[in-house]
Amino acid sequence: YDERADLACESLREILSDAPRFAGWALADELSKLEAADGRGPAQIVIVDESADAFSEMSQAAFRLAPYGSVIVVAQPETEGFGELLEGRNAIDGKPTAYVCHGNRCEQPVTDWADLRELLWGPAPAENV
């Protein structure tokens, strides 16, 4: 199936390079493949926020930065449901807190969106000075 998928994407290379906005799911599949090859596949991201504000800086960062196919849940502390996704998740020092898991590996929670970026995409490239 992987070989067939690669051949299908290859047949769309011209569309992907010339007019990506018309590529639809073919582009999404290619992006997913590239992200997975770099070890950045889909993540489970839980934002624990006392206000449960989907427009908080942390929540917005999660929606902007999440790799293709990620699951993002914004909830108040001690919310139940979503399987075990919310279990034991609390806000740190009353700040919106992000919990990120890739597969069965979960990272330490963060309260700064720049730290969230690093968990999802790795360290920012060094600036040329």
N, C-alpha and C positions, 0 to 999 in steps of 0.2 A: 504494500500500500504506500509506503514511503517513496518508493521508486516511481510509482504512478503519480503521486502528488507532485514530486519534483518535475516530472515530465510535463504535467499540466501547467505548473508555474512557469516552466521554461517557455511553453508556447505563448504565454502572456507577457513575456519579457518586454516586448515592444510597447504594449499598452501601459505596463507598469512604469516604464521610463518616460514615455511621451505624454501620457495623460493619466497620472495616478488617480485622479478623482473619479475616473470611470472604471477603475479596476475592482472596486467593491471588495467582496470577500477574498478575492485572489490576493489583494494587497494585504489584507488583514492576516491571511494565512502565511504569507511570506514574512511579515513582521513577527508573527508568533514564532516561526521557525528560526529567524535570526536571533530573537531574544533568548530562546531556549538554547541555541548554540553557544551563546555567551554566558549561560548559567543564570539568566534572569527570568526564568519562566514565570508563569502566573503565581501570584501570592495571595494569601489570605490576610487582609488588613482590617484590624478592628480599631476604631477610634473610640475611646471612652472619654466622654465629655459630659460634665454635669448638666450642661444645657442641651445636650444632644443636638447641637447646632450643625446641620449639614453644610453650613456656609462659613464655619469657623476657618481660620487660616490652616489649621492642621487637616481638616476634612477636605478643603479645597486642594491642598497639596497632594493628599492621597489620591483624589480623583484625577488630578493632572499627571501624577508621576507613576501611577500603577501600570505595570506591564500588561499587555493585552491578555485578556482572560482572567484577570484578577477578580477577587471577591472583596468588596468593601462594605463594612457594616459600621454605622455610627450609632452609638447607644449610650444611655446613662449608666453610671456605675451600678452594679448589682442587678442589671437587667437579665432576665432569664430567657432561654430560647436559643434558636439557631444551633441546636445540638450542643457541642461542648465549646463552640467558638467563643462564647462570652464568659465561660466559666473562669473564675479567678481573675478577671480583668477589672482593674480599678484605675482611676485617675491618680497620677502622682502629683502630690502637693496642690491638688485642685485644678491642675492644668490639663487641657486636652492631651491625651496620651495615646500614642500609636503602638499597637502590637502587630508585628509582621511575622508571618510564617510562610516558609517555602516547603511544601510537602510536609514532612514530619519534623522539620527543624524550625524552631522558633527563636527569634532574636530577642535581645533585651529590649524592653519598652523604651520609647523615646518621647520627649515632650517638645522637641524643636523640629520644624519641618525640614531643615537642612539635614538633620540626622536621619530623618525618614528617607530623604532622597538618597543618602549614602546606603541605607539598608536595601533599597530597591535597585539602585543602579551602580553602586560602588563609589569609591572616592571621586570627588570632582577632579578633573584634569588640572595639572599645575599651570598657572598663568605664565605666559612668556613675558619676561621682564627685560 
